Amino acid sequence: MIHPLADVQSSNIGVGTKIWQFCVILKDAVIGKNCNINCQVFIENDVIIGDNVTIKPCVQIWDGLRIGNNVFIGPNVTFTNDLIPRSKNYPDKFKTTIIEAGASIGANATIIAGVKIGIKAFIGAGAIVTKDIPPYTIWYGTPAIQKGYITEENIILDLDLKDKQGNQYYLFKEIPTTND
C-alpha cells in the first residue's frame, strides 16, 4: 500500500509494506517486506531496510544506513551520515550506520554517523548515541550511557542483571570447542 500523496521513486519495496502520506523515497532505496513507513519519512538512495521494520513519523533515513529486520524507529529520530558536514561539500562516501535486527530506538533519539547498534539493543527516547551499542543492552541519556540489559523475551534487567522482582539472570558466551 502506497498512499497517493507519497512520492515513491523506488521499485525495490517488499510485499506488504505500507508507505503513508507525505513520504519521499528515492529511486535506489531498498525496503523489505511488511514494513510500516509512517507519514513524513524521507529515505535516500544508499539505504537498505530489512523486513518488518516500523519507522514512525518525521524520520530521515540518510545515505549509508543499514537497518536490519524487526527494527523499531520512533518518531523524530535523527540520524547523521557525515561527521564533518559542510554546505555543498560532500564526502566521496557517507559513513555507514548499522542498526541490527530487533533493535528499538526511542522518540527524538539522535544517532551519530558510523555507529553500530547491536541486536535487540534498546535506545531510550531523547538519547544521543555517539558510539557502538552492544547487543541486548539498554541505553539512554545525553550522551547515552548503558543503564541495563534486555533479554530475548524483552525482560528489562538492571546493570547487575536482575529484573524488577530481583530475579538474577546470566549472560552466556559461546565457549570454543577443541578439535581432537
N, C-alpha and C positions, 0 to 999 in steps of 0.2 A: 504494500500500500504506500503510494507516494501521494502526499497531499498536493492538490493542483496549485497551491501557492508556494511550493518548494521549487528551487532551481537545482535540479539534479542532472549533472552532466556525465556522471559515471554510469557505465553499464555493468560494472563489477559489484553488483549488490545481490546478496544471497536471498533465497526464497524465504518469505515470511517476514522480512524486515519491514518495519514501519518507519516512514520518514514524514514528519509533521510539517506544518506550515512555517514559512519563512526560513527554511534551511537552505544552505548553499553547499553543494558537494561537487568538488572539481573532478574533472574527467578521469584522472588516473587513480583516484582513491579506490581502495578495496574494502568492502564491508561484507561481513559474513552473514549467515542466515539467522533469522529470528531475533534480530536486533531491534531496539526501540530508540530511534533518534528523535528526541523531543524538539519542540519548536525553537527557532532562532539558534540553531547549531551550524557552525561553519567548519567544513572539513576540506583541507588542502589536498594536493596531489600525491605526495610521497607519504601516504598513510595506509596502514594495514590494521583493520579492526576485525577481531575474531567473531565467533558465533555467540549469540545470547547476551550481547552487550547492551547495557542501558546507558544512554547519555542524556542527562537531564538538560533543561533549557539553558541557553546563553553560554554555551561552551564552545571554544575554538580549538580544533584539533589541527595543529600545525604540521608542516612537513617534518618527517623524521619520527613521528610517533608510531609505536607498535603496541597494539592493545590486544591482549590475549582473550580467550574465551571466558564468558561469565563474569566480566568486569562490570562494576557499577561506578559511574562517574556522576557525582552530584551536581546540582545547579551552580552555575557561575564558577566552576573550577577553572583555574587559569594554568595553561601550560606555556612554557617558553621553549624556544629551539635555537637560540643564539645567545651566547654568554656575553658578547660584546656588540649589542645592536647599535647600528648607526643608520640614519636615513640614507637611502639609496646606495648603501654599501653592504652587499650580500656575501656571505661566505660561499665557497665553492660547494660545500655540502653542509647541511644543517646537522646539529647534534641529534643523535638517536636517543630517544627516551623510550624505555620498555616498561609496560605495565603488564605483569604476568597474570595468568589465569586466576580468576576468583577474587582478585583484589578489589577493594572498595575505597573510593576517595570521596570524602565528605564535602558538603557545600562550601564554596569560597576558598577551598584549599589552593595553594599555588605550588606547582611542581616545576623546579628549575631544570633547564635543559641538561640532557645527558645522564639522568639518573635511571636506576632500575628499581622498580617496586616489585617485591617478591610475591610469590604465590600466596593468595589468601590474606595478604597484608591489609591492614585497616588503617586508613589515614583519616583522622578526625576533621571535622568542619573547621575551616579557617587556618589549618596548619600550613606552614611553609616548609616544604621538603627541599633540602639543599644537598642531600647525599643519598646513596643507595639505602634501600629499606629491605631488611631480611624478610624471608617468608614467615608467615604466621606470627607477625608482630603487630602491635598497636602503637601508633604514633600520633601525637597532637602537640600543639603549641607553636610559638613563633620564636626561634626556629623549632621545627618539630623535634621532639625527643621521645624516646621509647618509654611507654607507660605500661606495657604489659604484653601479653601474648593472646592469640586466638586459636582455638583448636579447629580441626577439620569439621567438627559439629557446631561451630560458631559459639563455643563457650568462651567467655572472656575470662582471662586469668591475669592476676597481678604479676609484678616482676619476680615474685617468689614462686610462681607457677601454681597459685591457689585460686580457686573460684570464690564467688561471694559467700558460699557456705563453708569455706575453709578446707574443702577437699583438695588434696595435693595431686598435681599432675607431674609427669616427667617427660622430658624431651628425649627422643631416641635418635641416635645417629647410626647410620649403617656401619656395621663392623666388617672390615675387609676379611675375606677368607683367603687362606693359603691354598695353593695348588700343590698336592703331594705327588 
